[in-house]
Amino acid sequence: MNKIKIDPQRTVAALDRNVFGGFAEHLGRCIYGGIYDEGSPLTDEQGFRTDVIAALREMGMPIMRYPGGNFVSGYRWTDGIGPRAERPARPELAWHTVEPNTFGTDEFVAWCRKVGTEPYIAVNCGDGDMREARDWVEYCNGTQNTYWANRRRANGAEQPHQVRYWGIGNEVDGPWQMGMKTPQEYARACTEFSKLMKMVDPTIKLVASWTSGWFDDWVERGQLIMEQAGTMLDYMSIHWYVGNRDDDFAAYMALSELCEERLTASAGLLRAMSACLKLKNPVYLSVDEWNVWYRTRGDDQLAEVYNLEDALVVALQMNAFIRHADMVKMANIAQIVNVIAPLVTRPDGLLRQSIYYPFAAISQAAGDTALDLYWEGDTFEGGGHSGLRVLDVAGTLANGREVALFVVNRSQAPAEAEIVLQEGAFAGQGSATIINGPDVKATNSFDDPEQVTAREAPLSPQGVSLVQVFEPHSLTVLRLPIC
Ligand code: AHR
């Protein structure tokens, strides 16, 4: 039998809710037709889709990265402010479209406030310069009688937008990036961008662009950025996308190992470099693009259709973030709507794809503290790994009163587990949210929207133990009050 042991006093770290962040890029139908759909009967007076706002609130996303992505490396933010009729349309070179600029900084911040999410703006460190970056900070956060702060006021925002989180560039390590930079070039640029942006507003939090390609130079790259800019940085950003390219379910379920390896290695480097710099707190990890993405590569719209196995892999990635809560302090699923996304819009409604369900369930149940759980039991082989635990498990504690367990059954058979509380006792009725579907390839569509969905079941643990049978190919989120 599988066994999961919970000691509420054995914790990893405080869980930063920013690990449940999102990402919105000017790409495909994410902005236009996704979050902003002027003329649609499903929008509010500002042209924002209210069904998308409601679904994002369900997902509990505290932070939203914007405006890209590859897009930002050619973006002139000044095109997206002021009277709409005067905003220029520009060729958009990252995704080969035309950017109308009818949605820009002020709309984004207004939309964030409606969603209840913090804006996180990535600046152009591709074909853009540090003056544009520092001006953008002044436009958003300036409080004095200065040019860009006054331009914001003239555009209707008397009070500063108070954008706290700023990223310096996007995937600068990738040859696909406009203005790609060598490790040396980016370390220099990042240092000077950071310096100027912090001169404008010393309270902002900065995120450096570390690695997305995981090329051979990623360690050198990380080291150089930290050596030169580490004292000004709050986070270093890493990206990854995964997928079942070989249609091999076991190998797909073994991708947890890749997440573990990357998080452990990059956290180690940040800890070492932070110690060298004698920083009070380490520079943390921000996984500010992560998701499943492989079927739609080369397709500009990136309208990925997700199935149940993708939903399980989303849960595996979230579990990895929780297990590394000491160093992963931000993570942003890429993206939120229409583009490699949990949500899909069409003129008459909204679809929740399979991956919406694990995200919402884990985000809603997660407590303030990540737990260091013990688990053992059945194993499987996949993707060149052996001895992998069939049940992938992470857990949190909320206010010292409720344990939440996130259990992915990575097999096609039921898996029984005994859950044991090592301190205190279970206190009354709990609940289970089970995310599953008829088979691992099941998908949701507008015609059949609930193939993969979540259902609730009550739990009645006795004393300090509970036996639970986890359904084949499922995620179960258990909420267990304790005393
Ligand atoms: O999210 C889609 C794209 O993936 C982003 O624009 C880019 O940063 C990454 O390569």
Residues whose N, C-alpha, C, O or C-beta is under 5 A from the ligand:
A	BS01	AHR	G69 N70 F71 E171 A334
